[in-house]
Amino acid sequence: MIAGADPLFAHGVTGVVILIVLIKVVVGFAVWMGAVTMMIWFERKAISDMQSRIGPQRWGPFGLLQTLADGIKLFFKEDLVPAEADRFVFKLAPYLSLVPALVTFAIVPLGGTLHVAGHAVQLQVANPPMGILVMLAMSGVSVYGVMLAGWSSGSKYPMISSVRASAQMISYEAALGITVVTVILVSHSLTTHGIVLAQGQGVWHWNVIRLGVVPFIIFWVAITAELNRPPFDVVEAESELVGGFNTEYSSIRFALFYMAEFMNTITMSAIIVTLFFGGPAGWVPPVAHLRWVFPILWFLAKTGLFAFCYVWFRAALPRLRYDQVMDLGWKRLIPLSLGWMLIVAGFLVAPGWGFVMAATVLLASVVLAIALERGASRATGPEAVLEPVGRRPLPEERLRSLTDREEG
Amino acid sequence: MSATVYALPSIVVFVTAAVLIVVGALGVLAVRNPVHAALSLILTLFGVAVAFIAQSADFLAAVQVIVYAGAIVVIFLFVIMFLGVGRSRHDHVEPLVGQRPLAALGVAVTVGGLIALLASSHWVTGATSASGSSLVKGTGNVRQLGTAVFTTYLYAFEATAALLVIAVIGAVVLARRERVTEEAE
């Protein structure tokens, strides 16, 4: 029925198969939770090194158990729900942040195929036929966590943060989706397993090179904005918004948001590796017993590299202004990803069509550049541009009407 | 294929999806708070996605979640939250007089038509259907869908695209009305 592309289910679902699936889920979850605690520690340690601080050092060797200590502390703290909050949604929102991060990780191929008890076991928790679309769907769902957290808090600044978040995440989803289409076009497969297999023949077959570097850069920027990581973290700009959408959260619910952020960071590093860097592909020694270990090591090394890049961004790059974030998304990334997708599609049909497409895209980008230039040089400011249709309430009034308690 | 025998897992999946869809749909109608109503709508959309997967329409299920749950309901919520509809108490003032009986009539006609259609036609979906039987198991049905959209239904597809572009440009024109006097002078 829902067999998918997984060879594990090729000979029917037996007790052994169910056991293998359960083991995959449990091992995947355990490894991943360990990776999340390590990621939190690594980010704090790496940033403090970059900023000439010491960072966590008290718990365990090199402060490795710091995350555990933080978790225990947060777990035993008092759990506050603001009086103005919408209680049900307030309690639901952290899970809406956490679950998409978990589900996305399930489709990431961690290694090659293993043969256990006559069954071919793919080293990934699930390999659904819609494959990479699950990632897009889950990044769509994860908007709700941030958005509803801000709204249900019944407080001004979380509300502003959640409005920013939803606008930003929807904007960058378009560029993200178009870039994924480019990858699907050359891979001839929607499944993550198929995408990784298509890149298996060596470095020159990795999508980052085969597609030209541009889609990878678009995807990387868009996914960073989707994660609300620096330099796109206007969602939780501390200097403007107190703490962001999670200002009113405390105790374990705050910890869930915090964990979801780091989970997403790891998951998206893994997705980048899967889509553009061949996933577990890499040099394997000609020793029979090591043949399944090395792909996993390659995958971990590549993912670790990107996780480090995220930490590096956080320490090195200043935060973008909100209008800059929006301009980058709508005026640069979406046209660029669309044009590049057309060129790639043209070259896949025939080289001649590829050049025709490239010329068309070049012409279109010149037109677009002129249009943007003319739009930017028009008179701006509150006096010159907008005459509202009817009277719109000012943002302050809108927020007050949302957050102030209705008397009587 | 007159009498299809359904396996227990398919029945469980179908019942789960059906319960999700119906509970979500009733929730949209019954709940007072608009944000909760939007959340119920998401529940319905996910139920429909599960039903799609049970019918081997994987791509449709993914697009259902990406487009409807991931974008459209987010826009609904955005508007509800930003305009603060939830806290006002104007819902007993009817803006259109007599819309309730007309709406009831419309619902009755639609439901009656649907039931008549269902009763008079023979529906086969999923792996046993005409298009589903040619599916290689587990490859998904993006290829069939793409071929259908870009050959058989090309005009409908392009017309929809044009309609959406018109809607977007219309919205921009309505929202950004420039001061004409300054341009003229």
Interface residues (C-beta under 8 A of the other chain):
Chain A: M1 I2 A3 G4 A5 D6 D86 F88 V89 L92 P128 P129 M130 G131 L133 V134 L136 A137 S139 G140 V141 V143 Y144 M147 L148 W151 M159 S162 V163 S166 A167 I170 E173 G177 L190 T191 A379 A384 V385 L386 E387 V389 R398 S401 L402 E406
Chain B: A7 P9 S10 V13 N33 V35 H36 L39 I42 I53 A54 D58 F59 A61 A62 V63 V65 I66 A69 G70 A71 V74 I75 L77 F78 M81 F82 L83 G84 R87 K137 G138 T139 G140 V142 L174 A175 R176 R177 E178 R179 E182
